[in-house]
Amino acid sequence: MASMRTLARLLLVPVAAGLLLVACGSDGDSGGQAATTTSATAVAGTTTAPAATVAPTTTAPAAATSGPEQPTNADVAEITVMVGLDDSPSRVEKVKLGQQVSLSMQSDQDEEYHLHGYDLEEKVAAGTEKTWDFTADKAGQFELESHVTDKVLLVIDVEP
């Protein structure tokens, strides 16, 4: 009976050690390869089965959602107009369809301005700054003009 216990211990120790090595081997960097530990012990004509093979677990990256690209907050078209200094009917500011636009104006006189197509209209007092924030959700060319003088200050060209 004592020899059976000794034999069982002889078989159990290498198997337990092999399983422990397999468990520890999966924590380290295996370079994407499966960690394998095999332990075979021959005692009196008996062979133990190979220890378990453990493959590393991998997590696939989350799939990117597809659909129309949306402009980000960092993608804001900032347009500044100093009436009487840098306005001109030949001044064209290009923006992308769907892009956020921040249009700032400063006038040297009391004036009312209108952005055609977007129906944005504001009175701007002399020496003050007015900012319009909007989404360029219509393609085409849109004039910013004075309602007092009918002068075109610039054209916003919204491209798809």
C-alpha positions as CSV (number, residue, x, y, z in Angstrom):
1,M,0.0,0.0,0.0
2,A,2.9,2.4,0.8
3,S,4.3,1.8,-2.7
4,M,1.0,2.9,-4.3
5,R,1.0,6.1,-2.3
6,T,4.6,6.8,-3.4
7,L,3.7,6.0,-7.0
8,A,0.7,8.4,-6.8
9,R,2.9,11.1,-5.4
10,L,5.5,10.6,-8.0
11,L,2.9,11.0,-10.7
12,L,1.0,13.8,-9.1
13,V,4.0,16.1,-8.4
14,P,5.2,16.4,-12.1
15,V,1.6,16.9,-13.3
16,A,0.9,19.6,-10.8
17,A,4.2,21.3,-11.6
18,G,3.4,21.2,-15.3
19,L,0.0,22.7,-14.8
20,L,1.6,25.4,-12.6
21,L,4.1,26.2,-15.4
22,V,1.3,26.4,-17.9
23,A,-0.7,28.8,-15.7
24,C,2.4,31.0,-15.1
25,G,3.4,30.9,-18.8
26,S,0.2,32.5,-20.0
27,D,0.8,35.7,-17.9
28,G,4.0,36.6,-19.7
29,D,4.5,37.8,-23.3
30,S,4.5,34.7,-25.5
31,G,4.8,36.7,-28.7
32,G,1.3,35.5,-29.8
33,Q,2.3,31.8,-29.7
34,A,0.6,29.2,-27.5
35,A,2.4,28.2,-24.4
36,T,2.8,24.5,-24.1
37,T,4.2,22.4,-21.3
38,T,4.3,18.7,-21.7
39,S,5.2,16.4,-18.8
40,A,5.5,12.6,-19.3
41,T,6.7,10.4,-16.5
42,A,7.3,6.7,-16.8
43,V,7.1,4.8,-13.6
44,A,6.8,1.1,-13.7
45,G,5.4,1.1,-17.2
46,T,2.8,3.8,-16.6
47,T,2.9,7.1,-18.5
48,T,0.9,10.2,-17.5
49,A,-0.9,12.2,-20.2
50,P,0.6,15.5,-21.4
51,A,-0.4,18.5,-19.4
52,A,-2.9,20.9,-20.9
53,T,-2.1,23.3,-23.7
54,V,-3.1,26.9,-23.0
55,A,-3.6,29.3,-25.9
56,P,-3.4,33.1,-25.1
57,T,-6.6,35.0,-25.2
58,T,-6.9,37.9,-27.6
59,T,-9.3,40.7,-27.7
60,A,-10.3,42.0,-31.1
61,P,-10.5,45.8,-31.4
62,A,-14.0,47.3,-31.5
63,A,-15.3,47.6,-35.0
64,A,-15.4,51.1,-36.3
65,T,-18.8,52.3,-37.2
66,S,-19.3,53.5,-40.7
67,G,-21.5,56.1,-42.0
68,P,-21.3,59.7,-43.1
69,E,-18.3,61.5,-41.7
70,Q,-19.2,64.1,-39.2
71,P,-17.0,67.2,-38.7
72,T,-15.4,67.5,-35.3
73,N,-15.3,70.5,-33.1
74,A,-11.7,71.1,-34.1
75,D,-13.1,71.4,-37.7
76,V,-14.7,74.9,-37.2
77,A,-14.2,77.4,-40.1
78,E,-13.5,80.7,-38.4
79,I,-14.1,83.7,-40.6
80,T,-13.5,87.3,-39.5
81,V,-14.6,90.4,-41.4
82,M,-13.5,93.9,-40.6
83,V,-16.0,96.0,-42.6
84,G,-14.2,98.7,-44.5
85,L,-10.8,96.9,-44.1
86,D,-10.9,93.3,-45.5
87,D,-14.3,93.0,-47.1
88,S,-14.7,92.6,-50.8
89,P,-17.2,91.0,-53.2
90,S,-14.3,89.0,-54.6
91,R,-13.4,87.6,-51.2
92,V,-14.4,83.9,-51.1
93,E,-14.2,81.8,-48.0
94,K,-14.5,78.0,-48.7
95,V,-16.1,75.7,-46.1
96,K,-17.2,72.1,-46.2
97,L,-20.8,71.0,-46.3
98,G,-21.7,70.1,-42.7
99,Q,-18.9,72.1,-41.2
100,Q,-19.4,74.4,-38.2
101,V,-18.8,78.1,-39.1
102,S,-18.0,80.9,-36.8
103,L,-18.5,84.2,-38.6
104,S,-17.3,87.3,-36.7
105,M,-18.0,90.8,-37.9
106,Q,-16.9,94.2,-36.8
107,S,-18.3,97.4,-38.4
108,D,-17.1,101.0,-38.3
109,Q,-20.8,102.2,-38.4
110,D,-24.2,101.0,-37.3
111,E,-25.3,98.5,-40.0
112,E,-27.6,95.6,-40.6
113,Y,-26.0,92.5,-42.3
114,H,-27.6,89.5,-44.0
115,L,-26.1,86.1,-45.0
116,H,-28.2,85.0,-48.0
117,G,-29.4,81.4,-48.1
118,Y,-29.1,81.0,-44.4
119,D,-31.3,83.9,-43.5
120,L,-29.0,85.2,-40.8
121,E,-29.7,88.8,-40.2
122,E,-28.2,91.1,-37.5
123,K,-27.8,94.7,-36.6
124,V,-24.2,95.5,-35.6
125,A,-23.4,98.7,-33.7
126,A,-20.4,100.7,-34.7
127,G,-17.2,99.4,-33.0
128,T,-18.8,96.2,-31.7
129,E,-18.2,92.7,-32.8
130,K,-21.0,90.2,-33.7
131,T,-20.4,86.5,-34.1
132,W,-22.8,84.1,-35.9
133,D,-22.3,80.4,-35.3
134,F,-24.0,78.1,-37.7
135,T,-23.7,74.8,-39.6
136,A,-23.0,75.0,-43.3
137,D,-25.8,72.6,-44.2
138,K,-26.5,74.0,-47.7
139,A,-24.2,73.7,-50.6
140,G,-23.6,76.7,-52.9
141,Q,-22.3,80.2,-52.7
142,F,-23.8,82.6,-50.2
143,E,-23.2,86.4,-50.0
144,L,-22.8,88.3,-46.9
145,E,-24.1,91.8,-47.6
146,S,-25.0,95.1,-46.0
147,H,-28.7,95.9,-46.0
148,V,-27.9,99.6,-45.8
149,T,-25.5,99.9,-48.7
150,D,-26.2,96.6,-50.5
151,K,-22.5,96.0,-50.6
152,V,-21.3,92.4,-50.7
153,L,-18.7,91.9,-48.0
154,L,-17.7,88.3,-48.9
155,V,-19.0,85.1,-50.4
156,I,-19.1,81.8,-48.4
157,D,-18.6,78.9,-50.8
158,V,-20.0,75.7,-49.2
159,E,-18.6,72.6,-51.0
160,P,-19.8,69.0,-50.7
